[in-house]
Amino acid sequence: MRGLFGKNSGFTLIELMIAVAIVAILASVALPSYQDYVRRGRIPEATSGLGQGRVVMEQWFQDNRTYEAARCPAATQSFTFACNPLTANTFTITATGIGTMAGFTYTIDQAGAMTSATPWGNGLTCWVTRRGDAC
């Protein structure tokens, strides 16, 4: 294609390769940050499910004087919930990540003790909800 002054205009192969390399570098930096952002957005499914599950357990205990046979929270898109063991005086609810949230586990018990095991770190007395968090 001829330009204004009779010269060819357009991109050379080197210019195009440099542009592609710059885009690739930017993508390699941005993609992990985006994945962490998406994971952080899914963690409230677990924490809110555990909080609601604890309320249900306490309501059941107030009505029946036992945690046995209480209803466990329903699974969400990214987490499954398990209530083990349910005894007369204790319970532990565990939220376990599935799919892209595999490796994330959050728990709560009748005393309100919260723990977490995540690829970002483990929390013995809290729920780790982002990379670099600590109790």
WOLIN-V298358 format. One line per field, one symbol per residue. phi: phi as a letter, one per 40 degrees, with the letter a starting at -180 (. if undefined). A space follows every 10 residues. Layout:
phi=???
This chain:
phi=.cccbgccbh cccccccccc cccccccccc cccccccccd cccddccccc cccccccccc cccbfaccgc ccdccbcbab bbbaccbcbb abbbbbcbgc cdhbbbbabc cgcbbabbcc ibbcbabcba dgcac
